[in-house]
């Protein structure tokens, strides 16, 4: 079994929002990475961002799900 590379489809400011989007993607049948398995993006003097990541082959579907959720 080959491991699939993950792609970041969005970043959010807090872990609650990240978990919400992960649940949304899972409910759409996708396979986002667990928040605990991702590394928050932060640099000194900047806001921490939490990446929302999915397997590469689910990238477009995930973007569509997230786009529909914000409309």
CHARMM internal coordinates of N, CA and C (Angstrom, degrees):
IC EDIT
DIST 1 N 1 CA 1.4531
DIST 1 CA 1 C 1.5298
ANGL 1 N 1 CA 1 C 109.10
DIST 1 C 2 N 1.3112
ANGL 1 CA 1 C 2 N 116.72
DIHE 1 N 1 CA 1 C 2 N 126.98
DIST 2 N 2 CA 1.4517
ANGL 1 C 2 N 2 CA 122.68
DIHE 1 CA 1 C 2 N 2 CA -178.04
DIST 2 CA 2 C 1.5146
ANGL 2 N 2 CA 2 C 110.03
DIHE 1 C 2 N 2 CA 2 C -88.91
DIST 2 C 3 N 1.3436
ANGL 2 CA 2 C 3 N 116.19
DIHE 2 N 2 CA 2 C 3 N 135.46
DIST 3 N 3 CA 1.4650
ANGL 2 C 3 N 3 CA 119.80
DIHE 2 CA 2 C 3 N 3 CA 176.38
DIST 3 CA 3 C 1.5173
ANGL 3 N 3 CA 3 C 109.34
DIHE 2 C 3 N 3 CA 3 C -74.26
DIST 3 C 4 N 1.3154
ANGL 3 CA 3 C 4 N 116.27
DIHE 3 N 3 CA 3 C 4 N 139.07
DIST 4 N 4 CA 1.4466
ANGL 3 C 4 N 4 CA 122.21
DIHE 3 CA 3 C 4 N 4 CA 179.50
DIST 4 CA 4 C 1.5222
ANGL 4 N 4 CA 4 C 109.55
DIHE 3 C 4 N 4 CA 4 C -93.14
DIST 4 C 5 N 1.3228
ANGL 4 CA 4 C 5 N 116.17
DIHE 4 N 4 CA 4 C 5 N 135.97
DIST 5 N 5 CA 1.4605
ANGL 4 C 5 N 5 CA 120.49
DIHE 4 CA 4 C 5 N 5 CA 175.74
DIST 5 CA 5 C 1.5234
ANGL 5 N 5 CA 5 C 108.87
DIHE 4 C 5 N 5 CA 5 C -73.45
DIST 5 C 6 N 1.3218
ANGL 5 CA 5 C 6 N 116.06
DIHE 5 N 5 CA 5 C 6 N 140.10
DIST 6 N 6 CA 1.4553
ANGL 5 C 6 N 6 CA 120.61
DIHE 5 CA 5 C 6 N 6 CA 179.06
DIST 6 CA 6 C 1.5250
ANGL 6 N 6 CA 6 C 110.13
DIHE 5 C 6 N 6 CA 6 C -95.11
DIST 6 C 7 N 1.3210
ANGL 6 CA 6 C 7 N 115.56
DIHE 6 N 6 CA 6 C 7 N 149.23
DIST 7 N 7 CA 1.4503
ANGL 6 C 7 N 7 CA 123.77
DIHE 6 CA 6 C 7 N 7 CA 179.46
DIST 7 CA 7 C 1.5231
ANGL 7 N 7 CA 7 C 108.79
DIHE 6 C 7 N 7 CA 7 C -123.40
DIST 7 C 8 N 1.3188
ANGL 7 CA 7 C 8 N 116.68
DIHE 7 N 7 CA 7 C 8 N 139.20
DIST 8 N 8 CA 1.4656
ANGL 7 C 8 N 8 CA 121.19
DIHE 7 CA 7 C 8 N 8 CA 176.43
DIST 8 CA 8 C 1.5221
ANGL 8 N 8 CA 8 C 108.62
DIHE 7 C 8 N 8 CA 8 C -81.32
DIST 8 C 9 N 1.3394
ANGL 8 CA 8 C 9 N 116.47
DIHE 8 N 8 CA 8 C 9 N 123.36
DIST 9 N 9 CA 1.4630
ANGL 8 C 9 N 9 CA 121.40
DIHE 8 CA 8 C 9 N 9 CA -179.82
DIST 9 CA 9 C 1.5257
ANGL 9 N 9 CA 9 C 112.57
DIHE 8 C 9 N 9 CA 9 C -104.54
DIST 9 C 10 N 1.3264
ANGL 9 CA 9 C 10 N 116.46
DIHE 9 N 9 CA 9 C 10 N -13.15
DIST 10 N 10 CA 1.4621
ANGL 9 C 10 N 10 CA 120.67
DIHE 9 CA 9 C 10 N 10 CA 178.36
DIST 10 CA 10 C 1.5205
ANGL 10 N 10 CA 10 C 107.70
DIHE 9 C 10 N 10 CA 10 C -167.84
DIST 10 C 11 N 1.3136
ANGL 10 CA 10 C 11 N 116.58
DIHE 10 N 10 CA 10 C 11 N 162.89
DIST 11 N 11 CA 1.4598
ANGL 10 C 11 N 11 CA 122.11
DIHE 10 CA 10 C 11 N 11 CA 170.10
DIST 11 CA 11 C 1.5177
ANGL 11 N 11 CA 11 C 107.15
DIHE 10 C 11 N 11 CA 11 C -134.16
DIST 11 C 12 N 1.3229
ANGL 11 CA 11 C 12 N 115.88
DIHE 11 N 11 CA 11 C 12 N 144.29
DIST 12 N 12 CA 1.4649
ANGL 11 C 12 N 12 CA 121.09
DIHE 11 CA 11 C 12 N 12 CA -178.88
DIST 12 CA 12 C 1.5165
ANGL 12 N 12 CA 12 C 109.78
DIHE 11 C 12 N 12 CA 12 C -131.27
DIST 12 C 13 N 1.3323
ANGL 12 CA 12 C 13 N 116.67
DIHE 12 N 12 CA 12 C 13 N 165.23
DIST 13 N 13 CA 1.4635
ANGL 12 C 13 N 13 CA 121.66
DIHE 12 CA 12 C 13 N 13 CA -172.29
DIST 13 CA 13 C 1.5122
ANGL 13 N 13 CA 13 C 115.98
DIHE 12 C 13 N 13 CA 13 C -82.74
DIST 13 C 14 N 1.3330
ANGL 13 CA 13 C 14 N 118.29
DIHE 13 N 13 CA 13 C 14 N -20.96
DIST 14 N 14 CA 1.4690
ANGL 13 C 14 N 14 CA 117.58
DIHE 13 CA 13 C 14 N 14 CA -178.04
DIST 14 CA 14 C 1.5262
ANGL 14 N 14 CA 14 C 111.08
DIHE 13 C 14 N 14 CA 14 C -142.65
DIST 14 C 15 N 1.3133
ANGL 14 CA 14 C 15 N 114.66
DIHE 14 N 14 CA 14 C 15 N 161.48
DIST 15 N 15 CA 1.4602
ANGL 14 C 15 N 15 CA 120.22
DIHE 14 CA 14 C 15 N 15 CA -175.57
DIST 15 CA 15 C 1.5323
ANGL 15 N 15 CA 15 C 112.45
DIHE 14 C 15 N 15 CA 15 C -67.79
DIST 15 C 16 N 1.3163
ANGL 15 CA 15 C 16 N 118.33
DIHE 15 N 15 CA 15 C 16 N -30.53
DIST 16 N 16 CA 1.4738
ANGL 15 C 16 N 16 CA 120.57
DIHE 15 CA 15 C 16 N 16 CA 177.93
DIST 16 CA 16 C 1.5224
ANGL 16 N 16 CA 16 C 110.90
DIHE 15 C 16 N 16 CA 16 C -63.58
DIST 16 C 17 N 1.3249
ANGL 16 CA 16 C 17 N 116.40
DIHE 16 N 16 CA 16 C 17 N -45.10
DIST 17 N 17 CA 1.4608
ANGL 16 C 17 N 17 CA 120.65
DIHE 16 CA 16 C 17 N 17 CA 178.48
DIST 17 CA 17 C 1.5345
ANGL 17 N 17 CA 17 C 109.94
DIHE 16 C 17 N 17 CA 17 C -64.88
DIST 17 C 18 N 1.3284
ANGL 17 CA 17 C 18 N 116.07
DIHE 17 N 17 CA 17 C 18 N -39.70
DIST 18 N 18 CA 1.4662
ANGL 17 C 18 N 18 CA 120.15
DIHE 17 CA 17 C 18 N 18 CA 178.25
DIST 18 CA 18 C 1.5246
ANGL 18 N 18 CA 18 C 110.54
DIHE 17 C 18 N 18 CA 18 C -61.04
DIST 18 C 19 N 1.3177
ANGL 18 CA 18 C 19 N 117.22
DIHE 18 N 18 CA 18 C 19 N -47.00
DIST 19 N 19 CA 1.4684
ANGL 18 C 19 N 19 CA 120.59
DIHE 18 CA 18 C 19 N 19 CA 179.24
DIST 19 CA 19 C 1.5270
ANGL 19 N 19 CA 19 C 111.41
DIHE 18 C 19 N 19 CA 19 C -61.66
DIST 19 C 20 N 1.3150
ANGL 19 CA 19 C 20 N 116.86
DIHE 19 N 19 CA 19 C 20 N -38.63
DIST 20 N 20 CA 1.4681
ANGL 19 C 20 N 20 CA 121.09
DIHE 19 CA 19 C 20 N 20 CA 178.09
DIST 20 CA 20 C 1.5345
ANGL 20 N 20 CA 20 C 110.32
DIHE 19 C 20 N 20 CA 20 C -60.15
DIST 20 C 21 N 1.3298
ANGL 20 CA 20 C 21 N 117.22
DIHE 20 N 20 CA 20 C 21 N -46.20
DIST 21 N 21 CA 1.4606
ANGL 20 C 21 N 21 CA 120.53
DIHE 20 CA 20 C 21 N 21 CA -179.34
DIST 21 CA 21 C 1.5245
ANGL 21 N 21 CA 21 C 111.39
DIHE 20 C 21 N 21 CA 21 C -68.27
DIST 21 C 22 N 1.3276
ANGL 21 CA 21 C 22 N 117.28
DIHE 21 N 21 CA 21 C 22 N -36.06
DIST 22 N 22 CA 1.4603
ANGL 21 C 22 N 22 CA 120.96
DIHE 21 CA 21 C 22 N 22 CA 177.83
DIST 22 CA 22 C 1.5316
ANGL 22 N 22 CA 22 C 109.71
DIHE 21 C 22 N 22 CA 22 C -62.66
DIST 22 C 23 N 1.3266
ANGL 22 CA 22 C 23 N 117.15
DIHE 22 N 22 CA 22 C 23 N -44.25
DIST 23 N 23 CA 1.4707
ANGL 22 C 23 N 23 CA 121.05
DIHE 22 CA 22 C 23 N 23 CA 177.75
DIST 23 CA 23 C 1.5273
ANGL 23 N 23 CA 23 C 110.11
DIHE 22 C 23 N 23 CA 23 C -62.93
DIST 23 C 24 N 1.3242
ANGL 23 CA 23 C 24 N 117.17
DIHE 23 N 23 CA 23 C 24 N -42.43
DIST 24 N 24 CA 1.4614
ANGL 23 C 24 N 24 CA 121.83
DIHE 23 CA 23 C 24 N 24 CA 178.45
DIST 24 CA 24 C 1.5315
ANGL 24 N 24 CA 24 C 110.71
DIHE 23 C 24 N 24 CA 24 C -58.81
DIST 24 C 25 N 1.3203
ANGL 24 CA 24 C 25 N 116.84
DIHE 24 N 24 CA 24 C 25 N -46.04
DIST 25 N 25 CA 1.4679
ANGL 24 C 25 N 25 CA 120.78
DIHE 24 CA 24 C 25 N 25 CA -179.80
DIST 25 CA 25 C 1.5332
ANGL 25 N 25 CA 25 C 111.03
DIHE 24 C 25 N 25 CA 25 C -66.20
DIST 25 C 26 N 1.3187
ANGL 25 CA 25 C 26 N 116.94
DIHE 25 N 25 CA 25 C 26 N -40.29
DIST 26 N 26 CA 1.4742
ANGL 25 C 26 N 26 CA 119.85
DIHE 25 CA 25 C 26 N 26 CA 178.16
DIST 26 CA 26 C 1.5259
ANGL 26 N 26 CA 26 C 110.76
DIHE 25 C 26 N 26 CA 26 C -63.98
DIST 26 C 27 N 1.3334
ANGL 26 CA 26 C 27 N 116.39
DIHE 26 N 26 CA 26 C 27 N -39.45
DIST 27 N 27 CA 1.4680
ANGL 26 C 27 N 27 CA 119.29
DIHE 26 CA 26 C 27 N 27 CA -179.53
DIST 27 CA 27 C 1.5265
ANGL 27 N 27 CA 27 C 111.32
DIHE 26 C 27 N 27 CA 27 C -66.68
DIST 27 C 28 N 1.3334
ANGL 27 CA 27 C 28 N 116.84
DIHE 27 N 27 CA 27 C 28 N -19.64
DIST 28 N 28 CA 1.4642
ANGL 27 C 28 N 28 CA 121.59
DIHE 27 CA 27 C 28 N 28 CA 176.95
DIST 28 CA 28 C 1.5361
ANGL 28 N 28 CA 28 C 110.75
DIHE 27 C 28 N 28 CA 28 C -89.84
DIST 28 C 29 N 1.3376
ANGL 28 CA 28 C 29 N 116.88
DIHE 28 N 28 CA 28 C 29 N 5.44
DIST 29 N 29 CA 1.4539
ANGL 28 C 29 N 29 CA 120.76
DIHE 28 CA 28 C 29 N 29 CA 177.59
DIST 29 CA 29 C 1.5220
ANGL 29 N 29 CA 29 C 114.78
DIHE 28 C 29 N 29 CA 29 C 87.42
DIST 29 C 30 N 1.3341
ANGL 29 CA 29 C 30 N 116.91
DIHE 29 N 29 CA 29 C 30 N 10.27
DIST 30 N 30 CA 1.4673
ANGL 29 C 30 N 30 CA 120.69
DIHE 29 CA 29 C 30 N 30 CA 180.00
DIST 30 CA 30 C 1.5234
ANGL 30 N 30 CA 30 C 110.36
DIHE 29 C 30 N 30 CA 30 C -93.17
DIST 30 C 31 N 1.3130
ANGL 30 CA 30 C 31 N 116.83
DIHE 30 N 30 CA 30 C 31 N 175.21
DIST 31 N 31 CA 1.4608
ANGL 30 C 31 N 31 CA 121.97
DIHE 30 CA 30 C 31 N 31 CA -172.80
DIST 31 CA 31 C 1.5301
ANGL 31 N 31 CA 31 C 112.42
DIHE 30 C 31 N 31 CA 31 C -127.39
DIST 31 C 32 N 1.3356
ANGL 31 CA 31 C 32 N 117.81
DIHE 31 N 31 CA 31 C 32 N 65.69
DIST 32 N 32 CA 1.4631
ANGL 31 C 32 N 32 CA 119.88
DIHE 31 CA 31 C 32 N 32 CA 179.72
DIST 32 CA 32 C 1.5300
ANGL 32 N 32 CA 32 C 111.46
DIHE 31 C 32 N 32 CA 32 C -67.00
DIST 32 C 33 N 1.3240
ANGL 32 CA 32 C 33 N 115.22
DIHE 32 N 32 CA 32 C 33 N 153.86
DIST 33 N 33 CA 1.4652
ANGL 32 C 33 N 33 CA 120.58
DIHE 32 CA 32 C 33 N 33 CA 176.54
DIST 33 CA 33 C 1.5201
ANGL 33 N 33 CA 33 C 109.09
DIHE 32 C 33 N 33 CA 33 C -68.12
DIST 33 C 34 N 1.3267
ANGL 33 CA 33 C 34 N 116.39
DIHE 33 N 33 CA 33 C 34 N 144.37
DIST 34 N 34 CA 1.4578
ANGL 33 C 34 N 34 CA 120.74
DIHE 33 CA 33 C 34 N 34 CA 174.01
DIST 34 CA 34 C 1.5179
ANGL 34 N 34 CA 34 C 109.22
DIHE 33 C 34 N 34 CA 34 C -62.27
DIST 34 C 35 N 1.3023
ANGL 34 CA 34 C 35 N 117.39
DIHE 34 N 34 CA 34 C 35 N 142.94
DIST 35 N 35 CA 1.4539
ANGL 34 C 35 N 35 CA 121.77
DIHE 34 CA 34 C 35 N 35 CA -179.68
DIST 35 CA 35 C 1.5311
ANGL 35 N 35 CA 35 C 111.13
DIHE 34 C 35 N 35 CA 35 C -57.09
DIST 35 C 36 N 1.3336
ANGL 35 CA 35 C 36 N 116.50
DIHE 35 N 35 CA 35 C 36 N -36.74
DIST 36 N 36 CA 1.4630
ANGL 35 C 36 N 36 CA 120.49
DIHE 35 CA 35 C 36 N 36 CA -179.66
DIST 36 CA 36 C 1.5321
ANGL 36 N 36 CA 36 C 112.07
DIHE 35 C 36 N 36 CA 36 C -66.13
DIST 36 C 37 N 1.3295
ANGL 36 CA 36 C 37 N 117.77
DIHE 36 N 36 CA 36 C 37 N -18.25
DIST 37 N 37 CA 1.4592
ANGL 36 C 37 N 37 CA 121.61
DIHE 36 CA 36 C 37 N 37 CA -178.41
DIST 37 CA 37 C 1.5259
ANGL 37 N 37 CA 37 C 112.51
DIHE 36 C 37 N 37 CA 37 C -93.37
DIST 37 C 38 N 1.3305
ANGL 37 CA 37 C 38 N 117.54
DIHE 37 N 37 CA 37 C 38 N -4.23
DIST 38 N 38 CA 1.4580
ANGL 37 C 38 N 38 CA 120.88
DIHE 37 CA 37 C 38 N 38 CA -179.90
DIST 38 CA 38 C 1.5225
ANGL 38 N 38 CA 38 C 109.76
DIHE 37 C 38 N 38 CA 38 C -105.88
DIST 38 C 39 N 1.3078
ANGL 38 CA 38 C 39 N 116.19
DIHE 38 N 38 CA 38 C 39 N 159.90
DIST 39 N 39 CA 1.4522
ANGL 38 C 39 N 39 CA 121.42
DIHE 38 CA 38 C 39 N 39 CA 179.59
DIST 39 CA 39 C 1.5218
ANGL 39 N 39 CA 39 C 108.98
DIHE 38 C 39 N 39 CA 39 C -106.81
DIST 39 C 40 N 1.3389
ANGL 39 CA 39 C 40 N 117.92
DIHE 39 N 39 CA 39 C 40 N 122.65
DIST 40 N 40 CA 1.4689
ANGL 39 C 40 N 40 CA 119.26
DIHE 39 CA 39 C 40 N 40 CA 176.78
DIST 40 CA 40 C 1.5297
ANGL 40 N 40 CA 40 C 110.02
DIHE 39 C 40 N 40 CA 40 C -59.09
DIST 40 C 41 N 1.3164
ANGL 40 CA 40 C 41 N 115.70
DIHE 40 N 40 CA 40 C 41 N 144.79
DIST 41 N 41 CA 1.4542
ANGL 40 C 41 N 41 CA 121.42
DIHE 40 CA 40 C 41 N 41 CA 179.86
DIST 41 CA 41 C 1.5183
ANGL 41 N 41 CA 41 C 108.79
DIHE 40 C 41 N 41 CA 41 C -93.21
DIST 41 C 42 N 1.3205
ANGL 41 CA 41 C 42 N 116.97
DIHE 41 N 41 CA 41 C 42 N 118.86
DIST 42 N 42 CA 1.4668
ANGL 41 C 42 N 42 CA 119.85
DIHE 41 CA 41 C 42 N 42 CA -179.02
DIST 42 CA 42 C 1.5221
ANGL 42 N 42 CA 42 C 109.89
DIHE 41 C 42 N 42 CA 42 C -153.05
DIST 42 C 43 N 1.3095
ANGL 42 CA 42 C 43 N 114.86
DIHE 42 N 42 CA 42 C 43 N 145.38
DIST 43 N 43 CA 1.4511
ANGL 42 C 43 N 43 CA 122.59
DIHE 42 CA 42 C 43 N 43 CA 173.34
DIST 43 CA 43 C 1.5143
ANGL 43 N 43 CA 43 C 106.45
DIHE 42 C 43 N 43 CA 43 C -134.38
DIST 43 C 44 N 1.3111
ANGL 43 CA 43 C 44 N 118.08
DIHE 43 N 43 CA 43 C 44 N 152.78
DIST 44 N 44 CA 1.4584
ANGL 43 C 44 N 44 CA 119.37
DIHE 43 CA 43 C 44 N 44 CA 179.65
DIST 44 CA 44 C 1.5371
ANGL 44 N 44 CA 44 C 111.37
DIHE 43 C 44 N 44 CA 44 C -52.24
DIST 44 C 45 N 1.3237
ANGL 44 CA 44 C 45 N 115.37
DIHE 44 N 44 CA 44 C 45 N 131.88
DIST 45 N 45 CA 1.4612
ANGL 44 C 45 N 45 CA 120.29
DIHE 44 CA 44 C 45 N 45 CA 177.93
DIST 45 CA 45 C 1.5135
ANGL 45 N 45 CA 45 C 114.71
DIHE 44 C 45 N 45 CA 45 C 81.54
DIST 45 C 46 N 1.3458
ANGL 45 CA 45 C 46 N 118.45
DIHE 45 N 45 CA 45 C 46 N 7.05
DIST 46 N 46 CA 1.4644
ANGL 45 C 46 N 46 CA 120.64
DIHE 45 CA 45 C 46 N 46 CA 179.86
DIST 46 CA 46 C 1.5229
ANGL 46 N 46 CA 46 C 110.05
DIHE 45 C 46 N 46 CA 46 C -120.59
DIST 46 C 47 N 1.3097
ANGL 46 CA 46 C 47 N 115.79
DIHE 46 N 46 CA 46 C 47 N 168.40
DIST 47 N 47 CA 1.4599
ANGL 46 C 47 N 47 CA 122.35
DIHE 46 CA 46 C 47 N 47 CA 177.48
DIST 47 CA 47 C 1.5252
ANGL 47 N 47 CA 47 C 108.50
DIHE 46 C 47 N 47 CA 47 C -80.57
DIST 47 C 48 N 1.3130
ANGL 47 CA 47 C 48 N 117.40
DIHE 47 N 47 CA 47 C 48 N 137.29
DIST 48 N 48 CA 1.4561
ANGL 47 C 48 N 48 CA 121.49
DIHE 47 CA 47 C 48 N 48 CA 176.01
DIST 48 CA 48 C 1.5221
ANGL 48 N 48 CA 48 C 109.19
DIHE 47 C 48 N 48 CA 48 C -70.53
DIST 48 C 49 N 1.3135
ANGL 48 CA 48 C 49 N 116.41
DIHE 48 N 48 CA 48 C 49 N 137.89
DIST 49 N 49 CA 1.4641
ANGL 48 C 49 N 49 CA 122.30
DIHE 48 CA 48 C 49 N 49 CA 177.51
DIST 49 CA 49 C 1.5213
ANGL 49 N 49 CA 49 C 108.69
DIHE 48 C 49 N 49 CA 49 C -123.89
DIST 49 C 50 N 1.3228
ANGL 49 CA 49 C 50 N 116.90
DIHE 49 N 49 CA 49 C 50 N 141.01
DIST 50 N 50 CA 1.4561
ANGL 49 C 50 N 50 CA 122.71
DIHE 49 CA 49 C 50 N 50 CA 179.26
DIST 50 CA 50 C 1.5236
ANGL 50 N 50 CA 50 C 108.83
DIHE 49 C 50 N 50 CA 50 C -106.06
DIST 50 C 51 N 1.3393
ANGL 50 CA 50 C 51 N 117.32
DIHE 50 N 50 CA 50 C 51 N 120.99
DIST 51 N 51 CA 1.4699
ANGL 50 C 51 N 51 CA 119.62
DIHE 50 CA 50 C 51 N 51 CA -178.70
DIST 51 CA 51 C 1.5245
ANGL 51 N 51 CA 51 C 112.25
DIHE 50 C 51 N 51 CA 51 C -78.12
DIST 51 C 52 N 1.3184
ANGL 51 CA 51 C 52 N 115.52
DIHE 51 N 51 CA 51 C 52 N 142.16
DIST 52 N 52 CA 1.4609
ANGL 51 C 52 N 52 CA 122.39
DIHE 51 CA 51 C 52 N 52 CA 173.05
DIST 52 CA 52 C 1.5275
ANGL 52 N 52 CA 52 C 104.60
DIHE 51 C 52 N 52 CA 52 C -105.02
DIST 52 C 53 N 1.3410
ANGL 52 CA 52 C 53 N 116.01
DIHE 52 N 52 CA 52 C 53 N 115.23
DIST 53 N 53 CA 1.4575
ANGL 52 C 53 N 53 CA 120.43
DIHE 52 CA 52 C 53 N 53 CA -173.60
DIST 53 CA 53 C 1.5175
ANGL 53 N 53 CA 53 C 111.65
DIHE 52 C 53 N 53 CA 53 C -120.86
DIST 53 C 54 N 1.3355
ANGL 53 CA 53 C 54 N 114.74
DIHE 53 N 53 CA 53 C 54 N 141.49
DIST 54 N 54 CA 1.4642
ANGL 53 C 54 N 54 CA 121.94
DIHE 53 CA 53 C 54 N 54 CA 177.43
DIST 54 CA 54 C 1.5260
ANGL 54 N 54 CA 54 C 108.61
DIHE 53 C 54 N 54 CA 54 C -132.64
DIST 54 C 55 N 1.3416
ANGL 54 CA 54 C 55 N 117.31
DIHE 54 N 54 CA 54 C 55 N 161.36
DIST 55 N 55 CA 1.4586
ANGL 54 C 55 N 55 CA 119.15
DIHE 54 CA 54 C 55 N 55 CA 173.95
DIST 55 CA 55 C 1.5318
ANGL 55 N 55 CA 55 C 109.94
DIHE 54 C 55 N 55 CA 55 C -57.16
DIST 55 C 56 N 1.3130
ANGL 55 CA 55 C 56 N 116.23
DIHE 55 N 55 CA 55 C 56 N 144.14
DIST 56 N 56 CA 1.4653
ANGL 55 C 56 N 56 CA 121.40
DIHE 55 CA 55 C 56 N 56 CA -175.75
DIST 56 CA 56 C 1.5173
ANGL 56 N 56 CA 56 C 114.46
DIHE 55 C 56 N 56 CA 56 C -49.68
DIST 56 C 57 N 1.3346
ANGL 56 CA 56 C 57 N 116.84
DIHE 56 N 56 CA 56 C 57 N -39.55
DIST 57 N 57 CA 1.4655
ANGL 56 C 57 N 57 CA 119.48
DIHE 56 CA 56 C 57 N 57 CA -177.50
DIST 57 CA 57 C 1.5276
ANGL 57 N 57 CA 57 C 112.75
DIHE 56 C 57 N 57 CA 57 C -72.47
DIST 57 C 58 N 1.3382
ANGL 57 CA 57 C 58 N 117.99
DIHE 57 N 57 CA 57 C 58 N -10.96
DIST 58 N 58 CA 1.4695
ANGL 57 C 58 N 58 CA 121.41
DIHE 57 CA 57 C 58 N 58 CA 178.07
DIST 58 CA 58 C 1.5270
ANGL 58 N 58 CA 58 C 112.93
DIHE 57 C 58 N 58 CA 58 C -101.38
DIST 58 C 59 N 1.3169
ANGL 58 CA 58 C 59 N 117.32
DIHE 58 N 58 CA 58 C 59 N 4.50
DIST 59 N 59 CA 1.4617
ANGL 58 C 59 N 59 CA 121.83
DIHE 58 CA 58 C 59 N 59 CA -173.91
DIST 59 CA 59 C 1.5276
ANGL 59 N 59 CA 59 C 113.00
DIHE 58 C 59 N 59 CA 59 C -54.93
DIST 59 C 60 N 1.3138
ANGL 59 CA 59 C 60 N 117.51
DIHE 59 N 59 CA 59 C 60 N -54.59
DIST 60 N 60 CA 1.4707
ANGL 59 C 60 N 60 CA 120.25
DIHE 59 CA 59 C 60 N 60 CA -176.71
DIST 60 CA 60 C 1.5222
ANGL 60 N 60 CA 60 C 112.04
DIHE 59 C 60 N 60 CA 60 C -65.11
DIST 60 C 61 N 1.3226
ANGL 60 CA 60 C 61 N 117.11
DIHE 60 N 60 CA 60 C 61 N -40.74
DIST 61 N 61 CA 1.4671
ANGL 60 C 61 N 61 CA 119.88
DIHE 60 CA 60 C 61 N 61 CA 177.66
DIST 61 CA 61 C 1.5224
ANGL 61 N 61 CA 61 C 110.83
DIHE 60 C 61 N 61 CA 61 C -61.95
DIST 61 C 62 N 1.3387
ANGL 61 CA 61 C 62 N 116.36
DIHE 61 N 61 CA 61 C 62 N -43.21
DIST 62 N 62 CA 1.4686
ANGL 61 C 62 N 62 CA 120.54
DIHE 61 CA 61 C 62 N 62 CA -179.90
DIST 62 CA 62 C 1.5222
ANGL 62 N 62 CA 62 C 111.07
DIHE 61 C 62 N 62 CA 62 C -63.66
DIST 62 C 63 N 1.3135
ANGL 62 CA 62 C 63 N 117.23
DIHE 62 N 62 CA 62 C 63 N -43.00
DIST 63 N 63 CA 1.4701
ANGL 62 C 63 N 63 CA 120.28
DIHE 62 CA 62 C 63 N 63 CA 178.51
DIST 63 CA 63 C 1.5243
ANGL 63 N 63 CA 63 C 110.28
DIHE 62 C 63 N 63 CA 63 C -60.99
DIST 63 C 64 N 1.3236
ANGL 63 CA 63 C 64 N 117.42
DIHE 63 N 63 CA 63 C 64 N -39.91
DIST 64 N 64 CA 1.4625
ANGL 63 C 64 N 64 CA 120.75
DIHE 63 CA 63 C 64 N 64 CA 178.74
DIST 64 CA 64 C 1.5279
ANGL 64 N 64 CA 64 C 111.51
DIHE 63 C 64 N 64 CA 64 C -65.28
DIST 64 C 65 N 1.3329
ANGL 64 CA 64 C 65 N 116.95
DIHE 64 N 64 CA 64 C 65 N -42.52
DIST 65 N 65 CA 1.4695
ANGL 64 C 65 N 65 CA 120.91
DIHE 64 CA 64 C 65 N 65 CA 177.92
DIST 65 CA 65 C 1.5224
ANGL 65 N 65 CA 65 C 109.95
DIHE 64 C 65 N 65 CA 65 C -60.91
DIST 65 C 66 N 1.3289
ANGL 65 CA 65 C 66 N 117.37
DIHE 65 N 65 CA 65 C 66 N -46.73
DIST 66 N 66 CA 1.4512
ANGL 65 C 66 N 66 CA 121.01
DIHE 65 CA 65 C 66 N 66 CA -179.47
DIST 66 CA 66 C 1.5304
ANGL 66 N 66 CA 66 C 111.98
DIHE 65 C 66 N 66 CA 66 C -65.95
DIST 66 C 67 N 1.3150
ANGL 66 CA 66 C 67 N 116.57
DIHE 66 N 66 CA 66 C 67 N -37.72
DIST 67 N 67 CA 1.4714
ANGL 66 C 67 N 67 CA 121.04
DIHE 66 CA 66 C 67 N 67 CA 178.43
DIST 67 CA 67 C 1.5273
ANGL 67 N 67 CA 67 C 110.08
DIHE 66 C 67 N 67 CA 67 C -63.58
DIST 67 C 68 N 1.3296
ANGL 67 CA 67 C 68 N 116.71
DIHE 67 N 67 CA 67 C 68 N -44.90
DIST 68 N 68 CA 1.4734
ANGL 67 C 68 N 68 CA 120.40
DIHE 67 CA 67 C 68 N 68 CA 179.36
DIST 68 CA 68 C 1.5218
ANGL 68 N 68 CA 68 C 111.82
DIHE 67 C 68 N 68 CA 68 C -64.89
DIST 68 C 69 N 1.3246
ANGL 68 CA 68 C 69 N 117.07
DIHE 68 N 68 CA 68 C 69 N -32.19
DIST 69 N 69 CA 1.4640
ANGL 68 C 69 N 69 CA 121.21
DIHE 68 CA 68 C 69 N 69 CA -178.38
DIST 69 CA 69 C 1.5125
ANGL 69 N 69 CA 69 C 111.96
DIHE 68 C 69 N 69 CA 69 C -71.66
DIST 69 C 70 N 1.3239
ANGL 69 CA 69 C 70 N 117.70
DIHE 69 N 69 CA 69 C 70 N -23.65
DIST 70 N 70 CA 1.4685
ANGL 69 C 70 N 70 CA 119.97
DIHE 69 CA 69 C 70 N 70 CA -177.69
DIST 70 CA 70 C 1.5265
ANGL 70 N 70 CA 70 C 112.51
DIHE 69 C 70 N 70 CA 70 C -99.66
DIST 70 C 71 N 1.3190
ANGL 70 CA 70 C 71 N 117.83
DIHE 70 N 70 CA 70 C 71 N -0.29
DIST 71 N 71 CA 1.4759
ANGL 70 C 71 N 71 CA 120.57
DIHE 70 CA 70 C 71 N 71 CA -179.55
DIST 71 CA 71 C 1.4921
ANGL 71 N 71 CA 71 C 109.85
DIHE 70 C 71 N 71 CA 71 C -85.94
END
COOR INIT
IC SEED 1 N 1 CA 1 C
IC BUILD
